[in-house]
Amino acid sequence: MSKSFTPALKEILIKASCHFERQGKGDHEIWYSQITQRRFVVDMSIKSRHTANAVLKQAGLPKSF
């Protein structure tokens, strides 16, 4: 299973008015959620749907994967 959930995840985040803030360490990005008023980390190659759903939860969004 080499498919990355990151592109689809980023699409969902952008539609929900979340935005990229800055590059983090390594292959991580720091994003900001208007819903939760918090920052959260998005890995550039998320291979697990559980991890992708955990990022959505941090952003205040429902599971999508």
N, C-alpha and C positions, 0 to 999 in steps of 0.2 A: 504494500500500500504506500505509494509514493506521492499521492495527491495531496496538495497543500490546501487547507481551508482558508488561508489568509486572504486571497483575492476576493472571495465571496464575502468573507467577514468584513473586510474594509468597505465593500459596497453597502452592506447593511448599516455599518457605523456612519458612513457619510450621509445616507438617506435619513438617519435619525439625528442629524445635526451634530454629530460628534466630529471632532477635527484633530488632525495631526498637529502636535505641538513641537516636538523636537526628536532628534535621533537619540536613542539611549545607548547603553553599552552593547557592544557586539552587534548582533542582528535584531535588536529590539528597538521599537519606536514607542514614544510616549504620546498618548492620545488624551483628549479631554472630553468629558461627557457633559452636555448642557443639562441632562436629566438629573444626574447625581451630583453635579458640581464637583467632580473628582477626576483625577488623572488615573490612567491605567496603562499597563504595558501590553503591546501587541508584538508577538514574535513574527519574524518574517517568513517562517515556514512551519505553520501549525499543522501537524500530521494527525492529531486526535480530535474527533468531534467533541469530546468532553472538554478539552482545553478551549476550543472555539466557543462552546456554550458558556464556559466559565468567564471568558472575556466579555461576552454579551451581558452576563449577569452583573459584572462589575460596572458596565456602562448603563445599567438600569433597563436593559432590553430583555424580551422573552427569548427562550431557546429557539434556535432555528436549524440546528444540525442534528 
